[in-house]
Amino acid sequence: MKYFDYAATCPLDQEAAEVYVKAASSYYGNSSSLHDAGDQAHELLEYSRAQFACFFSVSKDGVYFTSGGSEGNFLGIQTLLSSKLKKGKHIITGAAEHSSVLNTMDKLRESGWDITKLSFAPDGRINLADFLNVIREDTVLVSIQHANPEIGTLQPIEEIGRVCQEHRILFHSDCVQSFGKVNLVPVARSVDSLTISGHKFYGPKGVGAVYLNPELRWDPYVPGTTHEGGFRPGTVNVPGIAAMAVAAEKAVGGWEVYEKHYRTLREAFLKSLNPILAKCNLYKADLPSTVGMRINGLEGQLIMNEANQRGFAISTGSACQVSQQAPAKTMVALGVEGKAAKEFIRITFGRETEMEDVRQLGDALVKIVGENL
């Protein structure tokens, strides 16, 4: 199987896997225990925390470890709401946010919060003028995803952050898709919280991190919580965190090299589509590892199944929603409706992706189109 779904998840880096096994077998104490075994685990945990603080160029007092991106988004939003800078019940978010954010917003709406969802301009980004137009006196929180997982566009986080600071609005950003692919230091300086997830950059599943502005005063979402400074309950996954730190160091240290690799692959892939290019709608991407597209007249589900039978793993959008058979959220945010919205497919490259793999996938898509249109 040729794998082209790296935006959904990545294989575990071999060195990270070795660190996980070593930590799980040698540093197995509970990091909150007061004996020597607990102290050893605690030292490894704090070393990893300092590493992530370095990746973001922030204080390690603002780094908290979670079970992944979904929990991180939920707790990041809830924690900011407990520390809001002014009175109000209005929140602004994007229409194409990850389901963990949109589901949280739906739950908050049930509790009396007023939620405004912003659609995309044709370039796949939130229009700053539209954002400014929906800000109100009672707007207390903004949650905007940094990198879109379906077409690979980056939102203007720094500009949005400046506006939020001017209006005393707290700002959360889901950076799950962008960590290890771009420099996040400017983003960390522009937000009050951000979320990442280990398995998106070759770390283990079930572990992630949140940066939360340490200058904020906040209340634990679960009262009485002591782990991670009260940010989340449950025994801390020290082996997973240590392994994630190894994977993160490789991702952050090599992102410029990987980006060049992905640009080369993207160019070759698009060239291989020349015979059917007139039938394709290709979406521009800031992340070259992501190709979002539609083939006119063919449902994405059909193309994905046909590709799978030929030995290629592609997707029809975010893995958290494909089981619902709903159109990709990005298509909805872009105003693509009806059958056209269900034509979307996503191809994402990884470090292991080779040039010949890309050409073979392109040839396979050309054949699929020829057989079904």
N, C-alpha and C positions, 0 to 999 in steps of 0.2 A: 504493500500500500504506500503510495506517494502522499505524504501528508502536507496539506495546504490550509491548516486551520490553527495556526499558531496564536491567533488572537483569542481563541477559546482557551487553549492551554498549551504549555510547552513540556517536553520531556524533562525529567530531572537531570540536572548537570551531574556528571560522574563524581567530581570532586565534592560537590555539595552533598551527594548521597553518602560518600565516605565520612564526611564530617558529621552527618546525621547519625550514622551508626556508632561512630566513636563517642559522640556526646551522649547518646541514649544508653550506651553500655558503661561509660566511665564517669559521666556527670549526671547521674540519674536522680540525684536528690531533689527534693522540692525546693525551689529557689527561695521560698518563704520560710523554710525550716531553719532553726538556729544552730544546728549541729554542723560539723565540718563538711559533711556531704552536701548539706544545703548551701553552705558558704561557697563551695566550689561551683555549684550550679549558678548561684547568684552572681559570682564573678564573671562567668561566661555570658550570662544574660546582660550584665551591664557593659561588658566589652562590646557585645553585639549592638547594644543601644547606642553606644558612642560611635560605632561605625555608621549607623544610619543617620545619626546627627551630622556626621561629616559629609555624607552624601548630599544632604540638604543644606549644609552650612548653617545649622541651627543649634540651639542648646539641646543637650540630650534630655533635659528636664521636660521637653515637649514631645518626646518620642514614646509611643505606647504600642505594644504588640497585641494583635488580635488574631482571630481565626481566619481572616481573609478580607477581601474587598467588601463583601456584602455587610458583614458585621461592622467593619470599619466605617462604611458610609452611614449606617444606621446610628451608631454611637457617636460619630462625629457630628451629625446633625442634631441629635438629641442633646449632646453636651453643649453645643453652641447655644441652643435655645435656652438652656439653664443659665447661661451667662450673657444674655443679650444686653446690649448697651443702652437700650431705650425701650419704652413701652410700645407694644404693637403686636398684631397677630397676622402680619402679611409676610409671605415668603415668595421669592422669585426663583424659578428653576427652569431647566431646559426641557423641551418636549421629547428629546431623544436621550434622556438620561438612562443610566442603567436601571434595571427593574428594582434593585435594592433602594434606590433613591426615589423612584416614582411610587413604589409601594409605601414607602415611609411617608411621602407627601399625601397619598390617599388616606392613610391612617390619621395623619395630622388634620386633614380636612374634616374628618369625622369628629374630631375633638374641637372643632370651631376655628381652625386656622384657615385663612384665605390664601389660596395658592394660585399664582400666575405662572403659566407655562409658556415659554418663548419658543416659537418656531424658528427655522433656519432661513437665512437668505439663500439665493441660488448657489452660492459658493460653499454651502455647508457650514456656515458659521452664524452665530448670533449677531444680528445687526446692533451695533452699539447705540444707535439712535432709538431703536425699538426698546432696548434695555433701559435707557434713560427715561423713555416715555412711561414705563410702567412702575417706576419707583414712586413710592408714596411716603408720606410722613410716618406711617406706621409700618414701613418695611423694616424688618429686623434681621432677616437672613437671606442670603443668596447661595444657591448650590448649583454650580455649573461644572460639568465634566470637562477635563482638559482635552483629552484626545477621544474623538469619536471612534468606537470600536468597529463600525461597519464600513465607513468610507475613509477613515484616517485623517480627518481634518482636525486642526488644533484651534481651540477657542482663544480669544484675546484675553487671557487671564490677567495679565499685568494691567491692562487698561480697565478691565472690570474691577480689579482690586483697588485701583486708585479712586474710582467712583464710589465704591463701598466705603472706603476710609473717609471720604469727604462727607458722606451721609450717615456715618456711624452705623453702618450695616456690617454684620459679621458675614464672613465669606468662607464657604466650604467648597473644595474641588475634589472630584473623583479623578485621581491620577493613575488608576490601575493600568490603563493602556499606554501611558506615556513613560512610565518609569523605566529607565534603562534604554530608552530610545531617543530622548532629548535631554538637555540640561534642565533639571528641575529646580536649581537654586533660585532663579528669578521668580518661579512660581511660588516656592515656599515663602519668599519674602512678601508675596502679594496676597496671601490667604491667611485665614485664621485656623484652618484645618485642611488636611489633605489625606488621601487614602491610597495605599498600594497593596498589592497581593502577590505573594511569592511565586505562585505557579505561572504567572504571566511572564516571568523573566528567568525561567529554568530553575526556580527554587521548588520546594515541596508544596503540595496542596495542603490546605488547612492552616495556613499561617500568613499573616500580613502585618502591616504597621499603619499607624496613624500619627501624623504630626499635628499637635494641637498647641497653639500659641501659649507658652507658659505664663504669660502675663495675665491671662484671663482667669477669673475666679469662677469655678463651676461646681456643680453638684453631681455625684455619681448617679447614673441612670437607675442602677439597682442599689437601693439604700443598704448600707452596711458593707459594701464591697471593699475589700482591702487589696486584692491583687492589682498590679499595674497602677498603683496609686489611687485606686478606686475607679479607674476607667472602665474595667470590665471584670466580671467574676470568673472564677475557674482557675485551676492550676495552670501555670504558664508553661507553654510548650517550648522549653529551652532547646532541645535538639533541633526542632523545626526552625526556630529562630536563628540558631547558629548556622544551619545549612542555608537558610535564606540569605544570611549576611554574606556568605561565600558567593552565592549566585549573584547577589546584588553588586558585589565588588567587581565581578567579571563584566556584568552588564554596563555598569557606569563607566568602568575603565575602557571599554571597547566599543561604545556606542557609535563613535564616528566611523570606525572601521566597518562595523556591521551595516551602518547606513549606506555606505558606498556599495557594499555587497548587494543590498536590497535594491538600490537604484539600478544596478546593472541587470538584476533579475527582472525588475519591472519593465525595463525597456525591451528586453528579449521577449517577455511574455506578451506585451502589447503588439510587438512586431509579428509574433506568431498568429495573432488574431486578424491579420490583414484581410484574409479571404471573407471574413464575416463582419468586419469593422463597421460597415454601413448599417448593420442590424443591432449594433451595440450602443448602449448609453454608458459611458465611462465617467466616473466621478473623480474629480481632482482630489489628491491626497497630499497632506503635509508629511505623513509617515509613508515612505516608499515601500514599506513592508506590507501595506494594505492596498488591495485592489477591490473596490466596490463597483459593481456594474449591473446592468440589466441587458438581457437579450430580448428584443422586441418580439412578442408573440409566444414566448416560452416561459412557463412558470419556473421559478427558481427551484422549487421542490423536485420537479421533473429533471432539471439539469443536474442537481445534486445527486439524485438517485442514479442517473445514467453515468455520471462521473464515477460514482462509487463502484458501480459494476465493472468499470474499466480500470479500477485500481487507484482512483484519486479521491482523497478526502478533502472536500470543500464544504462551504456552509451557505446557509441562506440568511445569515445575520447572527446576532448575539446568541450564544448558546443558552442563555437564561430565558429565551422566549420562543425558540424554534418549535418546541413541543406544542405550543399553542396554535400553530398554523396561522398566526397573525402576520400581517405585513411587517417588514422591518420598521422599527420605530423611526429610523432616520428617513425612510421614504415618506412616512406620515409627516415628519417635521419639515420636509422639503416640499410638501404639498402634492406628492405623487399619490394618486388614489386608484381605487378599483383594481382591475386585473394587473395594471402596470406596476402597482406597488408590490405585487406578489412575484414579479419577475426578478427580483433582486437576488444576486449571489455575491459571496465574498470569498476572495482568495487571499490568504496571508502567508508570507514567507518567514522562514526561520534560518538559523545559522547553518543547519544541515541541508537546506535546499540547494540543489545544484542546477546549473544552467540547463542540462539535458532534461531534468525533471520538469522545468518550466516549459521548455519547448514541447515536450510530450503532452503536458496538460493543455497547452494551446491547440495542438493538433487534435486532441480528443474533443475539445469544445467545438472546433470547426466541424468535426464529423457528427457530433450530436446535433448541431444546428442543421446540418445537411440532411440528416435522417428524420428530423421532426418538423421542419418547416417547408 
